[in-house]
Amino acid sequence: FVHEDALACELAAYFYVEIRDTEKAMEYFLLAHEKYHEWGAFGKCDSLYKDVESTFTRLPFGVNLGQSSVSSRK
């Protein structure tokens, strides 16, 4: 189920934040965002974006989690 995949990726991301592996954390945050978006949980996408924004001082070049969730809504 896509929502379970999303949650698993989100939790994995927070785990990697805790052990200071920011590259893996970002990878899993992006996967979680993708899965939440696929599921249609746009509010969760926005919330996740805000959490990531507060966790990292800046996102890697070219990464914008919030844009896809906002621009895809109809």
Predicted model as a PDB file, atoms N, CA, C, CB and O in Angstrom, pLDDT in the B-factor column:
MODEL        1                                                                  
ATOM      1  N   PHE A   1       0.833  -1.185   0.000  1.00 92.00           N  
ATOM      2  CA  PHE A   1       0.000   0.000   0.000  1.00 92.00           C  
ATOM      3  C   PHE A   1       0.879   1.250   0.000  1.00 92.00           C  
ATOM      4  CB  PHE A   1      -0.948  -0.003   1.213  1.00 92.00           C  
ATOM      5  O   PHE A   1       1.869   1.335   0.726  1.00 92.00           O  
ATOM      6  N   VAL A   2       0.495   2.199  -0.820  1.00 93.00           N  
ATOM      7  CA  VAL A   2       1.329   3.379  -1.010  1.00 93.00           C  
ATOM      8  C   VAL A   2       1.460   4.216   0.270  1.00 93.00           C  
ATOM      9  CB  VAL A   2       0.758   4.233  -2.127  1.00 93.00           C  
ATOM     10  O   VAL A   2       2.517   4.793   0.524  1.00 93.00           O  
ATOM     11  N   HIS A   3       0.401   4.284   1.069  1.00 93.00           N  
ATOM     12  CA  HIS A   3       0.491   5.076   2.294  1.00 93.00           C  
ATOM     13  C   HIS A   3       1.448   4.442   3.306  1.00 93.00           C  
ATOM     14  CB  HIS A   3      -0.895   5.240   2.917  1.00 93.00           C  
ATOM     15  O   HIS A   3       2.098   5.153   4.073  1.00 93.00           O  
ATOM     16  N   GLU A   4       1.533   3.128   3.312  1.00 97.00           N  
ATOM     17  CA  GLU A   4       2.480   2.461   4.202  1.00 97.00           C  
ATOM     18  C   GLU A   4       3.915   2.654   3.717  1.00 97.00           C  
ATOM     19  CB  GLU A   4       2.153   0.965   4.306  1.00 97.00           C  
ATOM     20  O   GLU A   4       4.833   2.805   4.523  1.00 97.00           O  
ATOM     21  N   ASP A   5       4.105   2.649   2.402  1.00 97.00           N  
ATOM     22  CA  ASP A   5       5.426   2.947   1.841  1.00 97.00           C  
ATOM     23  C   ASP A   5       5.864   4.354   2.228  1.00 97.00           C  
ATOM     24  CB  ASP A   5       5.412   2.795   0.307  1.00 97.00           C  
ATOM     25  O   ASP A   5       7.013   4.578   2.608  1.00 97.00           O  
ATOM     26  N   ALA A   6       4.931   5.299   2.124  1.00 97.00           N  
ATOM     27  CA  ALA A   6       5.227   6.698   2.448  1.00 97.00           C  
ATOM     28  C   ALA A   6       5.652   6.829   3.906  1.00 97.00           C  
ATOM     29  CB  ALA A   6       4.002   7.592   2.168  1.00 97.00           C  
ATOM     30  O   ALA A   6       6.652   7.479   4.211  1.00 97.00           O  
ATOM     31  N   LEU A   7       4.900   6.219   4.792  1.00 96.00           N  
ATOM     32  CA  LEU A   7       5.219   6.292   6.220  1.00 96.00           C  
ATOM     33  C   LEU A   7       6.565   5.631   6.520  1.00 96.00           C  
ATOM     34  CB  LEU A   7       4.109   5.626   7.047  1.00 96.00           C  
ATOM     35  O   LEU A   7       7.359   6.161   7.297  1.00 96.00           O  
ATOM     36  N   ALA A   8       6.819   4.477   5.906  1.00 97.00           N  
ATOM     37  CA  ALA A   8       8.088   3.783   6.124  1.00 97.00           C  
ATOM     38  C   ALA A   8       9.265   4.649   5.662  1.00 97.00           C  
ATOM     39  CB  ALA A   8       8.096   2.431   5.382  1.00 97.00           C  
ATOM     40  O   ALA A   8      10.291   4.713   6.338  1.00 97.00           O  
ATOM     41  N   CYS A   9       9.118   5.302   4.529  1.00 97.00           N  
ATOM     42  CA  CYS A   9      10.180   6.180   4.020  1.00 97.00           C  
ATOM     43  C   CYS A   9      10.377   7.379   4.932  1.00 97.00           C  
ATOM     44  CB  CYS A   9       9.856   6.653   2.596  1.00 97.00           C  
ATOM     45  O   CYS A   9      11.511   7.781   5.192  1.00 97.00           O  
ATOM     46  N   GLU A  10       9.293   7.948   5.416  1.00 96.00           N  
ATOM     47  CA  GLU A  10       9.391   9.092   6.317  1.00 96.00           C  
ATOM     48  C   GLU A  10      10.119   8.705   7.607  1.00 96.00           C  
ATOM     49  CB  GLU A  10       7.992   9.642   6.639  1.00 96.00           C  
ATOM     50  O   GLU A  10      11.000   9.430   8.069  1.00 96.00           O  
ATOM     51  N   LEU A  11       9.751   7.583   8.171  1.00 97.00           N  
ATOM     52  CA  LEU A  11      10.395   7.134   9.409  1.00 97.00           C  
ATOM     53  C   LEU A  11      11.866   6.806   9.181  1.00 97.00           C  
ATOM     54  CB  LEU A  11       9.670   5.910   9.973  1.00 97.00           C  
ATOM     55  O   LEU A  11      12.706   7.084  10.037  1.00 97.00           O  
ATOM     56  N   ALA A  12      12.176   6.219   8.038  1.00 97.00           N  
ATOM     57  CA  ALA A  12      13.575   5.936   7.703  1.00 97.00           C  
ATOM     58  C   ALA A  12      14.358   7.246   7.600  1.00 97.00           C  
ATOM     59  CB  ALA A  12      13.673   5.136   6.370  1.00 97.00           C  
ATOM     60  O   ALA A  12      15.498   7.334   8.057  1.00 97.00           O  
ATOM     61  N   ALA A  13      13.742   8.252   7.001  1.00 95.00           N  
ATOM     62  CA  ALA A  13      14.403   9.563   6.871  1.00 95.00           C  
ATOM     63  C   ALA A  13      14.740  10.133   8.238  1.00 95.00           C  
ATOM     64  CB  ALA A  13      13.508  10.552   6.097  1.00 95.00           C  
ATOM     65  O   ALA A  13      15.852  10.616   8.451  1.00 95.00           O  
ATOM     66  N   TYR A  14      13.789  10.081   9.172  1.00 93.00           N  
ATOM     67  CA  TYR A  14      14.056  10.604  10.516  1.00 93.00           C  
ATOM     68  C   TYR A  14      15.132   9.791  11.235  1.00 93.00           C  
ATOM     69  CB  TYR A  14      12.770  10.610  11.345  1.00 93.00           C  
ATOM     70  O   TYR A  14      15.914  10.335  12.015  1.00 93.00           O  
ATOM     71  N   PHE A  15      15.163   8.493  10.967  1.00 95.00           N  
ATOM     72  CA  PHE A  15      16.226   7.662  11.531  1.00 95.00           C  
ATOM     73  C   PHE A  15      17.584   8.153  11.033  1.00 95.00           C  
ATOM     74  CB  PHE A  15      16.015   6.169  11.158  1.00 95.00           C  
ATOM     75  O   PHE A  15      18.515   8.318  11.820  1.00 95.00           O  
ATOM     76  N   TYR A  16      17.693   8.385   9.730  1.00 94.00           N  
ATOM     77  CA  TYR A  16      18.965   8.839   9.172  1.00 94.00           C  
ATOM     78  C   TYR A  16      19.335  10.241   9.651  1.00 94.00           C  
ATOM     79  CB  TYR A  16      18.906   8.813   7.655  1.00 94.00           C  
ATOM     80  O   TYR A  16      20.518  10.560   9.774  1.00 94.00           O  
ATOM     81  N   VAL A  17      18.352  11.066   9.916  1.00 90.00           N  
ATOM     82  CA  VAL A  17      18.636  12.374  10.520  1.00 90.00           C  
ATOM     83  C   VAL A  17      19.270  12.159  11.892  1.00 90.00           C  
ATOM     84  CB  VAL A  17      17.332  13.236  10.641  1.00 90.00           C  
ATOM     85  O   VAL A  17      20.255  12.814  12.233  1.00 90.00           O  
ATOM     86  N   GLU A  18      18.712  11.250  12.669  1.00 89.00           N  
ATOM     87  CA  GLU A  18      19.213  10.982  14.023  1.00 89.00           C  
ATOM     88  C   GLU A  18      20.656  10.503  14.013  1.00 89.00           C  
ATOM     89  CB  GLU A  18      18.338   9.949  14.711  1.00 89.00           C  
ATOM     90  O   GLU A  18      21.427  10.851  14.907  1.00 89.00           O  
ATOM     91  N   ILE A  19      21.031   9.710  13.016  1.00 89.00           N  
ATOM     92  CA  ILE A  19      22.410   9.208  12.975  1.00 89.00           C  
ATOM     93  C   ILE A  19      23.298  10.092  12.090  1.00 89.00           C  
ATOM     94  CB  ILE A  19      22.433   7.756  12.460  1.00 89.00           C  
ATOM     95  O   ILE A  19      24.430   9.731  11.768  1.00 89.00           O  
ATOM     96  N   ARG A  20      22.763  11.256  11.705  1.00 86.00           N  
ATOM     97  CA  ARG A  20      23.501  12.293  10.971  1.00 86.00           C  
ATOM     98  C   ARG A  20      23.972  11.866   9.585  1.00 86.00           C  
ATOM     99  CB  ARG A  20      24.687  12.718  11.772  1.00 86.00           C  
ATOM    100  O   ARG A  20      25.022  12.302   9.114  1.00 86.00           O  
ATOM    101  N   ASP A  21      23.191  11.018   8.944  1.00 90.00           N  
ATOM    102  CA  ASP A  21      23.470  10.660   7.549  1.00 90.00           C  
ATOM    103  C   ASP A  21      22.497  11.463   6.686  1.00 90.00           C  
ATOM    104  CB  ASP A  21      23.321   9.090   7.296  1.00 90.00           C  
ATOM    105  O   ASP A  21      21.446  10.967   6.280  1.00 90.00           O  
ATOM    106  N   THR A  22      22.869  12.703   6.418  1.00 89.00           N  
ATOM    107  CA  THR A  22      21.948  13.628   5.744  1.00 89.00           C  
ATOM    108  C   THR A  22      21.653  13.226   4.304  1.00 89.00           C  
ATOM    109  CB  THR A  22      22.519  15.029   5.765  1.00 89.00           C  
ATOM    110  O   THR A  22      20.559  13.486   3.801  1.00 89.00           O  
ATOM    111  N   GLU A  23      22.605  12.600   3.642  1.00 91.00           N  
ATOM    112  CA  GLU A  23      22.368  12.171   2.263  1.00 91.00           C  
ATOM    113  C   GLU A  23      21.259  11.116   2.202  1.00 91.00           C  
ATOM    114  CB  GLU A  23      23.665  11.614   1.644  1.00 91.00           C  
ATOM    115  O   GLU A  23      20.340  11.220   1.389  1.00 91.00           O  
ATOM    116  N   LYS A  24      21.350  10.111   3.060  1.00 95.00           N  
ATOM    117  CA  LYS A  24      20.310   9.075   3.119  1.00 95.00           C  
ATOM    118  C   LYS A  24      18.994   9.665   3.608  1.00 95.00           C  
ATOM    119  CB  LYS A  24      20.747   7.917   4.041  1.00 95.00           C  
ATOM    120  O   LYS A  24      17.929   9.305   3.107  1.00 95.00           O  
ATOM    121  N   ALA A  25      19.059  10.563   4.576  1.00 93.00           N  
ATOM    122  CA  ALA A  25      17.841  11.185   5.094  1.00 93.00           C  
ATOM    123  C   ALA A  25      17.101  11.907   3.972  1.00 93.00           C  
ATOM    124  CB  ALA A  25      18.174  12.166   6.239  1.00 93.00           C  
ATOM    125  O   ALA A  25      15.889  11.754   3.825  1.00 93.00           O  
ATOM    126  N   MET A  26      17.825  12.688   3.189  1.00 92.00           N  
ATOM    127  CA  MET A  26      17.181  13.422   2.092  1.00 92.00           C  
ATOM    128  C   MET A  26      16.601  12.459   1.065  1.00 92.00           C  
ATOM    129  CB  MET A  26      18.182  14.374   1.415  1.00 92.00           C  
ATOM    130  O   MET A  26      15.510  12.685   0.542  1.00 92.00           O  
ATOM    131  N   GLU A  27      17.327  11.391   0.778  1.00 95.00           N  
ATOM    132  CA  GLU A  27      16.830  10.384  -0.158  1.00 95.00           C  
ATOM    133  C   GLU A  27      15.475   9.839   0.299  1.00 95.00           C  
ATOM    134  CB  GLU A  27      17.845   9.235  -0.300  1.00 95.00           C  
ATOM    135  O   GLU A  27      14.544   9.722  -0.498  1.00 95.00           O  
ATOM    136  N   TYR A  28      15.375   9.510   1.582  1.00 96.00           N  
ATOM    137  CA  TYR A  28      14.128   8.955   2.098  1.00 96.00           C  
ATOM    138  C   TYR A  28      13.032  10.010   2.251  1.00 96.00           C  
ATOM    139  CB  TYR A  28      14.378   8.288   3.429  1.00 96.00           C  
ATOM    140  O   TYR A  28      11.854   9.696   2.083  1.00 96.00           O  
ATOM    141  N   PHE A  29      13.399  11.251   2.567  1.00 95.00           N  
ATOM    142  CA  PHE A  29      12.394  12.317   2.583  1.00 95.00           C  
ATOM    143  C   PHE A  29      11.802  12.507   1.192  1.00 95.00           C  
ATOM    144  CB  PHE A  29      13.009  13.640   3.090  1.00 95.00           C  
ATOM    145  O   PHE A  29      10.592  12.681   1.047  1.00 95.00           O  
ATOM    146  N   LEU A  30      12.643  12.475   0.179  1.00 94.00           N  
ATOM    147  CA  LEU A  30      12.148  12.620  -1.192  1.00 94.00           C  
ATOM    148  C   LEU A  30      11.239  11.465  -1.591  1.00 94.00           C  
ATOM    149  CB  LEU A  30      13.314  12.716  -2.166  1.00 94.00           C  
ATOM    150  O   LEU A  30      10.207  11.666  -2.232  1.00 94.00           O  
ATOM    151  N   LEU A  31      11.633  10.251  -1.206  1.00 96.00           N  
ATOM    152  CA  LEU A  31      10.781   9.091  -1.486  1.00 96.00           C  
ATOM    153  C   LEU A  31       9.447   9.191  -0.749  1.00 96.00           C  
ATOM    154  CB  LEU A  31      11.501   7.796  -1.094  1.00 96.00           C  
ATOM    155  O   LEU A  31       8.394   8.896  -1.315  1.00 96.00           O  
ATOM    156  N   ALA A  32       9.499   9.601   0.497  1.00 96.00           N  
ATOM    157  CA  ALA A  32       8.268   9.755   1.278  1.00 96.00           C  
ATOM    158  C   ALA A  32       7.360  10.795   0.630  1.00 96.00           C  
ATOM    159  CB  ALA A  32       8.592  10.158   2.738  1.00 96.00           C  
ATOM    160  O   ALA A  32       6.153  10.585   0.505  1.00 96.00           O  
ATOM    161  N   HIS A  33       7.942  11.908   0.223  1.00 95.00           N  
ATOM    162  CA  HIS A  33       7.163  12.968  -0.421  1.00 95.00           C  
ATOM    163  C   HIS A  33       6.505  12.438  -1.702  1.00 95.00           C  
ATOM    164  CB  HIS A  33       8.065  14.190  -0.742  1.00 95.00           C  
ATOM    165  O   HIS A  33       5.329  12.696  -1.961  1.00 95.00           O  
ATOM    166  N   GLU A  34       7.275  11.702  -2.485  1.00 96.00           N  
ATOM    167  CA  GLU A  34       6.755  11.128  -3.725  1.00 96.00           C  
ATOM    168  C   GLU A  34       5.577  10.192  -3.449  1.00 96.00           C  
ATOM    169  CB  GLU A  34       7.865  10.372  -4.467  1.00 96.00           C  
ATOM    170  O   GLU A  34       4.558  10.239  -4.139  1.00 96.00           O  
ATOM    171  N   LYS A  35       5.729   9.348  -2.438  1.00 96.00           N  
ATOM    172  CA  LYS A  35       4.664   8.382  -2.100  1.00 96.00           C  
ATOM    173  C   LYS A  35       3.430   9.079  -1.533  1.00 96.00           C  
ATOM    174  CB  LYS A  35       5.182   7.348  -1.087  1.00 96.00           C  
ATOM    175  O   LYS A  35       2.307   8.716  -1.883  1.00 96.00           O  
ATOM    176  N   TYR A  36       3.618  10.075  -0.662  1.00 96.00           N  
ATOM    177  CA  TYR A  36       2.468  10.816  -0.143  1.00 96.00           C  
ATOM    178  C   TYR A  36       1.743  11.541  -1.278  1.00 96.00           C  
ATOM    179  CB  TYR A  36       2.915  11.824   0.938  1.00 96.00           C  
ATOM    180  O   TYR A  36       0.514  11.606  -1.303  1.00 96.00           O  
ATOM    181  N   HIS A  37       2.515  12.080  -2.205  1.00 95.00           N  
ATOM    182  CA  HIS A  37       1.924  12.776  -3.352  1.00 95.00           C  
ATOM    183  C   HIS A  37       1.130  11.790  -4.211  1.00 95.00           C  
ATOM    184  CB  HIS A  37       3.025  13.470  -4.202  1.00 95.00           C  
ATOM    185  O   HIS A  37       0.010  12.081  -4.631  1.00 95.00           O  
ATOM    186  N   GLU A  38       1.720  10.623  -4.464  1.00 96.00           N  
ATOM    187  CA  GLU A  38       1.045   9.572  -5.239  1.00 96.00           C  
ATOM    188  C   GLU A  38      -0.271   9.168  -4.575  1.00 96.00           C  
ATOM    189  CB  GLU A  38       1.963   8.337  -5.392  1.00 96.00           C  
ATOM    190  O   GLU A  38      -1.258   8.900  -5.260  1.00 96.00           O  
ATOM    191  N   TRP A  39      -0.284   9.125  -3.259  1.00 96.00           N  
ATOM    192  CA  TRP A  39      -1.467   8.750  -2.495  1.00 96.00           C  
ATOM    193  C   TRP A  39      -2.508   9.872  -2.494  1.00 96.00           C  
ATOM    194  CB  TRP A  39      -1.077   8.394  -1.060  1.00 96.00           C  
ATOM    195  O   TRP A  39      -3.684   9.628  -2.222  1.00 96.00           O  
ATOM    196  N   GLY A  40      -2.081  11.089  -2.795  1.00 94.00           N  
ATOM    197  CA  GLY A  40      -2.999  12.221  -2.794  1.00 94.00           C  
ATOM    198  C   GLY A  40      -3.046  12.961  -1.474  1.00 94.00           C  
ATOM    199  O   GLY A  40      -3.953  13.760  -1.237  1.00 94.00           O  
ATOM    200  N   ALA A  41      -2.069  12.699  -0.609  1.00 95.00           N  
ATOM    201  CA  ALA A  41      -2.022  13.344   0.709  1.00 95.00           C  
ATOM    202  C   ALA A  41      -1.224  14.647   0.596  1.00 95.00           C  
ATOM    203  CB  ALA A  41      -1.383  12.390   1.782  1.00 95.00           C  
ATOM    204  O   ALA A  41      -0.109  14.750   1.109  1.00 95.00           O  
ATOM    205  N   PHE A  42      -1.806  15.632  -0.076  1.00 94.00           N  
ATOM    206  CA  PHE A  42      -1.109  16.878  -0.364  1.00 94.00           C  
ATOM    207  C   PHE A  42      -0.820  17.687   0.904  1.00 94.00           C  
ATOM    208  CB  PHE A  42      -1.926  17.712  -1.333  1.00 94.00           C  
ATOM    209  O   PHE A  42       0.202  18.369   0.980  1.00 94.00           O  
ATOM    210  N   GLY A  43      -1.692  17.619   1.877  1.00 94.00           N  
ATOM    211  CA  GLY A  43      -1.436  18.291   3.153  1.00 94.00           C  
ATOM    212  C   GLY A  43      -0.213  17.700   3.841  1.00 94.00           C  
ATOM    213  O   GLY A  43       0.588  18.427   4.428  1.00 94.00           O  
ATOM    214  N   LYS A  44      -0.075  16.394   3.767  1.00 95.00           N  
ATOM    215  CA  LYS A  44       1.087  15.731   4.355  1.00 95.00           C  
ATOM    216  C   LYS A  44       2.352  16.107   3.593  1.00 95.00           C  
ATOM    217  CB  LYS A  44       0.898  14.202   4.358  1.00 95.00           C  
ATOM    218  O   LYS A  44       3.416  16.256   4.193  1.00 95.00           O  
ATOM    219  N   CYS A  45       2.245  16.261   2.279  1.00 92.00           N  
ATOM    220  CA  CYS A  45       3.388  16.721   1.478  1.00 92.00           C  
ATOM    221  C   CYS A  45       3.862  18.084   1.967  1.00 92.00           C  
ATOM    222  CB  CYS A  45       3.014  16.791  -0.022  1.00 92.00           C  
ATOM    223  O   CYS A  45       5.059  18.305   2.148  1.00 92.00           O  
ATOM    224  N   ASP A  46       2.930  18.982   2.176  1.00 92.00           N  
ATOM    225  CA  ASP A  46       3.269  20.316   2.660  1.00 92.00           C  
ATOM    226  C   ASP A  46       3.885  20.253   4.056  1.00 92.00           C  
ATOM    227  CB  ASP A  46       2.024  21.210   2.672  1.00 92.00           C  
ATOM    228  O   ASP A  46       4.867  20.942   4.334  1.00 92.00           O  
ATOM    229  N   SER A  47       3.319  19.439   4.922  1.00 93.00           N  
ATOM    230  CA  SER A  47       3.831  19.277   6.276  1.00 93.00           C  
ATOM    231  C   SER A  47       5.242  18.689   6.263  1.00 93.00           C  
ATOM    232  CB  SER A  47       2.893  18.385   7.095  1.00 93.00           C  
ATOM    233  O   SER A  47       6.119  19.135   7.004  1.00 93.00           O  
ATOM    234  N   LEU A  48       5.445  17.699   5.426  1.00 92.00           N  
ATOM    235  CA  LEU A  48       6.755  17.070   5.314  1.00 92.00           C  
ATOM    236  C   LEU A  48       7.774  18.076   4.798  1.00 92.00           C  
ATOM    237  CB  LEU A  48       6.692  15.843   4.388  1.00 92.00           C  
ATOM    238  O   LEU A  48       8.907  18.119   5.277  1.00 92.00           O  
ATOM    239  N   TYR A  49       7.376  18.879   3.827  1.00 90.00           N  
ATOM    240  CA  TYR A  49       8.263  19.919   3.301  1.00 90.00           C  
ATOM    241  C   TYR A  49       8.709  20.862   4.419  1.00 90.00           C  
ATOM    242  CB  TYR A  49       7.560  20.715   2.182  1.00 90.00           C  
ATOM    243  O   TYR A  49       9.890  21.197   4.518  1.00 90.00           O  
ATOM    244  N   LYS A  50       7.769  21.286   5.255  1.00 89.00           N  
ATOM    245  CA  LYS A  50       8.101  22.191   6.360  1.00 89.00           C  
ATOM    246  C   LYS A  50       9.037  21.516   7.365  1.00 89.00           C  
ATOM    247  CB  LYS A  50       6.820  22.661   7.068  1.00 89.00           C  
ATOM    248  O   LYS A  50       9.952  22.152   7.888  1.00 89.00           O  
ATOM    249  N   ASP A  51       8.808  20.238   7.632  1.00 86.00           N  
ATOM    250  CA  ASP A  51       9.694  19.501   8.542  1.00 86.00           C  
ATOM    251  C   ASP A  51      11.104  19.409   7.966  1.00 86.00           C  
ATOM    252  CB  ASP A  51       9.139  18.088   8.812  1.00 86.00           C  
ATOM    253  O   ASP A  51      12.086  19.609   8.681  1.00 86.00           O  
ATOM    254  N   VAL A  52      11.198  19.109   6.689  1.00 87.00           N  
ATOM    255  CA  VAL A  52      12.510  19.000   6.044  1.00 87.00           C  
ATOM    256  C   VAL A  52      13.200  20.356   6.052  1.00 87.00           C  
ATOM    257  CB  VAL A  52      12.372  18.469   4.594  1.00 87.00           C  
ATOM    258  O   VAL A  52      14.396  20.460   6.326  1.00 87.00           O  
ATOM    259  N   GLU A  53      12.432  21.386   5.748  1.00 84.00           N  
ATOM    260  CA  GLU A  53      12.982  22.737   5.725  1.00 84.00           C  
ATOM    261  C   GLU A  53      13.570  23.128   7.085  1.00 84.00           C  
ATOM    262  CB  GLU A  53      11.900  23.738   5.314  1.00 84.00           C  
ATOM    263  O   GLU A  53      14.618  23.771   7.153  1.00 84.00           O  
ATOM    264  N   SER A  54      12.895  22.739   8.153  1.00 83.00           N  
ATOM    265  CA  SER A  54      13.395  23.074   9.482  1.00 83.00           C  
ATOM    266  C   SER A  54      14.537  22.145   9.921  1.00 83.00           C  
ATOM    267  CB  SER A  54      12.256  23.010  10.493  1.00 83.00           C  
ATOM    268  O   SER A  54      15.347  22.517  10.769  1.00 83.00           O  
ATOM    269  N   THR A  55      14.600  20.949   9.349  1.00 80.00           N  
ATOM    270  CA  THR A  55      15.656  20.004   9.688  1.00 80.00           C  
ATOM    271  C   THR A  55      16.971  20.367   9.011  1.00 80.00           C  
ATOM    272  CB  THR A  55      15.243  18.593   9.298  1.00 80.00           C  
ATOM    273  O   THR A  55      18.041  20.263   9.612  1.00 80.00           O  
ATOM    274  N   PHE A  56      16.881  20.790   7.771  1.00 77.00           N  
ATOM    275  CA  PHE A  56      18.073  21.143   7.003  1.00 77.00           C  
ATOM    276  C   PHE A  56      18.111  22.657   6.822  1.00 77.00           C  
ATOM    277  CB  PHE A  56      18.089  20.415   5.621  1.00 77.00           C  
ATOM    278  O   PHE A  56      17.079  23.286   6.587  1.00 77.00           O  
ATOM    279  N   THR A  57      19.278  23.225   6.930  1.00 62.00           N  
ATOM    280  CA  THR A  57      19.378  24.671   6.763  1.00 62.00           C  
ATOM    281  C   THR A  57      19.054  25.095   5.341  1.00 62.00           C  
ATOM    282  CB  THR A  57      20.767  25.148   7.140  1.00 62.00           C  
ATOM    283  O   THR A  57      18.499  26.170   5.114  1.00 62.00           O  
ATOM    284  N   ARG A  58      19.403  24.243   4.389  1.00 53.00           N  
ATOM    285  CA  ARG A  58      18.999  24.494   3.003  1.00 53.00           C  
ATOM    286  C   ARG A  58      18.944  23.162   2.283  1.00 53.00           C  
ATOM    287  CB  ARG A  58      19.980  25.481   2.284  1.00 53.00           C  
ATOM    288  O   ARG A  58      19.690  22.234   2.597  1.00 53.00           O  
ATOM    289  N   LEU A  59      18.059  23.085   1.323  1.00 50.00           N  
ATOM    290  CA  LEU A  59      17.925  21.872   0.533  1.00 50.00           C  
ATOM    291  C   LEU A  59      18.999  21.845  -0.541  1.00 50.00           C  
ATOM    292  CB  LEU A  59      16.522  21.774  -0.096  1.00 50.00           C  
ATOM    293  O   LEU A  59      19.483  22.898  -0.957  1.00 50.00           O  
ATOM    294  N   PRO A  60      19.381  20.645  -0.999  1.00 52.00           N  
ATOM    295  CA  PRO A  60      20.362  20.561  -2.077  1.00 52.00           C  
ATOM    296  C   PRO A  60      19.877  21.298  -3.325  1.00 52.00           C  
ATOM    297  CB  PRO A  60      20.659  19.097  -2.411  1.00 52.00           C  
ATOM    298  O   PRO A  60      18.674  21.414  -3.556  1.00 52.00           O  
ATOM    299  N   PHE A  61      20.801  21.783  -4.111  1.00 52.00           N  
ATOM    300  CA  PHE A  61      20.482  22.521  -5.327  1.00 52.00           C  
ATOM    301  C   PHE A  61      19.496  21.738  -6.185  1.00 52.00           C  
ATOM    302  CB  PHE A  61      21.758  22.825  -6.123  1.00 52.00           C  
ATOM    303  O   PHE A  61      19.691  20.552  -6.449  1.00 52.00           O  
ATOM    304  N   GLY A  62      18.444  22.413  -6.613  1.00 51.00           N  
ATOM    305  CA  GLY A  62      17.468  21.809  -7.512  1.00 51.00           C  
ATOM    306  C   GLY A  62      16.349  21.034  -6.835  1.00 51.00           C  
ATOM    307  O   GLY A  62      15.438  20.564  -7.515  1.00 51.00           O  
ATOM    308  N   VAL A  63      16.390  20.887  -5.518  1.00 52.00           N  
ATOM    309  CA  VAL A  63      15.359  20.138  -4.812  1.00 52.00           C  
ATOM    310  C   VAL A  63      14.327  21.106  -4.273  1.00 52.00           C  
ATOM    311  CB  VAL A  63      15.965  19.289  -3.669  1.00 52.00           C  
ATOM    312  O   VAL A  63      14.663  22.019  -3.519  1.00 52.00           O  
ATOM    313  N   ASN A  64      13.086  20.917  -4.652  1.00 53.00           N  
ATOM    314  CA  ASN A  64      12.004  21.739  -4.129  1.00 53.00           C  
ATOM    315  C   ASN A  64      10.817  20.821  -3.874  1.00 53.00           C  
ATOM    316  CB  ASN A  64      11.629  22.902  -5.117  1.00 53.00           C  
ATOM    317  O   ASN A  64      10.012  20.572  -4.771  1.00 53.00           O  
ATOM    318  N   LEU A  65      10.715  20.327  -2.667  1.00 50.00           N  
ATOM    319  CA  LEU A  65       9.654  19.377  -2.335  1.00 50.00           C  
ATOM    320  C   LEU A  65       8.264  19.982  -2.463  1.00 50.00           C  
ATOM    321  CB  LEU A  65       9.849  18.859  -0.933  1.00 50.00           C  
ATOM    322  O   LEU A  65       7.335  19.307  -2.907  1.00 50.00           O  
ATOM    323  N   GLY A  66       8.112  21.231  -2.084  1.00 49.00           N  
ATOM    324  CA  GLY A  66       6.797  21.849  -2.049  1.00 49.00           C  
ATOM    325  C   GLY A  66       6.199  22.122  -3.409  1.00 49.00           C  
ATOM    326  O   GLY A  66       4.976  22.101  -3.548  1.00 49.00           O  
ATOM    327  N   GLN A  67       7.010  22.378  -4.414  1.00 45.00           N  
ATOM    328  CA  GLN A  67       6.504  22.775  -5.718  1.00 45.00           C  
ATOM    329  C   GLN A  67       5.618  21.710  -6.340  1.00 45.00           C  
ATOM    330  CB  GLN A  67       7.647  23.086  -6.642  1.00 45.00           C  
ATOM    331  O   GLN A  67       4.547  22.038  -6.850  1.00 45.00           O  
ATOM    332  N   SER A  68       6.026  20.446  -6.317  1.00 42.00           N  
ATOM    333  CA  SER A  68       5.255  19.413  -6.987  1.00 42.00           C  
ATOM    334  C   SER A  68       3.893  19.199  -6.319  1.00 42.00           C  
ATOM    335  CB  SER A  68       6.040  18.110  -7.005  1.00 42.00           C  
ATOM    336  O   SER A  68       2.906  18.935  -7.006  1.00 42.00           O  
ATOM    337  N   SER A  69       3.829  19.309  -4.988  1.00 39.00           N  
ATOM    338  CA  SER A  69       2.551  19.089  -4.329  1.00 39.00           C  
ATOM    339  C   SER A  69       1.575  20.218  -4.579  1.00 39.00           C  
ATOM    340  CB  SER A  69       2.754  18.916  -2.854  1.00 39.00           C  
ATOM    341  O   SER A  69       0.368  19.990  -4.656  1.00 39.00           O  
ATOM    342  N   VAL A  70       2.080  21.430  -4.707  1.00 38.00           N  
ATOM    343  CA  VAL A  70       1.206  22.568  -4.912  1.00 38.00           C  
ATOM    344  C   VAL A  70       0.775  22.662  -6.363  1.00 38.00           C  
ATOM    345  CB  VAL A  70       1.895  23.852  -4.482  1.00 38.00           C  
ATOM    346  O   VAL A  70      -0.401  22.887  -6.650  1.00 38.00           O  
ATOM    347  N   SER A  71       1.722  22.490  -7.285  1.00 37.00           N  
ATOM    348  CA  SER A  71       1.407  22.658  -8.696  1.00 37.00           C  
ATOM    349  C   SER A  71       0.547  21.538  -9.246  1.00 37.00           C  
ATOM    350  CB  SER A  71       2.668  22.752  -9.490  1.00 37.00           C  
ATOM    351  O   SER A  71      -0.108  21.720 -10.272  1.00 37.00           O  
ATOM    352  N   SER A  72       0.528  20.389  -8.596  1.00 40.00           N  
ATOM    353  CA  SER A  72      -0.248  19.267  -9.099  1.00 40.00           C  
ATOM    354  C   SER A  72      -1.689  19.280  -8.646  1.00 40.00           C  
ATOM    355  CB  SER A  72       0.383  17.995  -8.683  1.00 40.00           C  
ATOM    356  O   SER A  72      -2.518  18.556  -9.198  1.00 40.00           O  
ATOM    357  N   ARG A  73      -2.003  20.087  -7.652  1.00 38.00           N  
ATOM    358  CA  ARG A  73      -3.390  20.119  -7.142  1.00 38.00           C  
ATOM    359  C   ARG A  73      -4.306  20.809  -8.114  1.00 38.00           C  
ATOM    360  CB  ARG A  73      -3.459  20.821  -5.785  1.00 38.00           C  
ATOM    361  O   ARG A  73      -3.930  21.794  -8.749  1.00 38.00           O  
ATOM    362  N   LYS A  74      -5.489  20.301  -8.228  1.00 34.00           N  
ATOM    363  CA  LYS A  74      -6.508  20.892  -9.113  1.00 34.00           C  
ATOM    364  C   LYS A  74      -7.726  21.232  -8.288  1.00 34.00           C  
ATOM    365  CB  LYS A  74      -6.888  19.926 -10.278  1.00 34.00           C  
ATOM    366  O   LYS A  74      -8.712  21.740  -8.822  1.00 34.00           O  
TER     367      LYS A  74                                                      
ENDMDL                                                                          
END                                                                             
